[in-house]
Amino acid sequence: MPTSPDDATSSLFDPLGLDLLGRNLREEMNGRPRVPLDEVKPFPGAGLYALYYKGDLSVYKDLKGLDTPIYVGKASASDSSYGDPPNMTERKLFGRIRDHRNSIKQADNLDPTHFDVRFLNLDDIWIVLGERALLRAYSPVLWNTVMTGFGGNSPGRGRRNARSVWDSIHPGRKRAAPLLCNRNYSYAEMKKLISDGIDISLMEAGEERDKKLKEFRNRPAQIIWEEAQGSGPGPKPVLVFRENAFVEENSRFGFDLSSLEWKLADAPKQTTAEAAALDAAQA
């Protein structure tokens, strides 16, 4: 309770604040039934959804049996340039869930039976804000931030693309087959990153959790490789900062380095975990 006018001003109630919205959406989402991912039937509408892991991979053992999602996503209804109401008869939300189910099917060590899904139909006005609120409520949501690559589009042309953390932990998708190893993490470093991310997501909300999350985001990562700068068409030579990790990681995926132009660079470069995730998402 505010005890002075200054306290009252500093604690103004925001009915649309992300914290309150996140708490409401979290409670509403947790009240929805968890449906086995392989049993989801077509349904109309748009909104939010959350995937929950229930398989036996050791890297996710601390998430099994909990109501902490491994991925949060959204599907908006079709927009109209004239401001018309969205067509809520289209199966936008189901289509997004189906696409993710197909990605999971391609992974060598995953199966749709390893997952449940909850979904929440919403008006378009709440969908983007709602996704942000859920991500904040459960942060760091593993497959959204720590293990980028699951929900992204297929890599485009331009700069040389790297294998995402998701495709490094879950090889098998055809789209990842021609890619070099991850730019920033070895397999052992990825497992450590995942373990620490899960630990933080299971902490009680508060100052200590916020502190750990900030430290996690700012944790330095030693870059393994990057594409050399230059103009002109075609791929550029690859600069390698950590030779052992570069060779071992590409060997793990059967990538033939003899077909690649690469050379050792002088010293490892650093980035942060958050910057590495943003870089991967933008790529």
Disulfide bonds with the S-S distance in Angstrom:
none
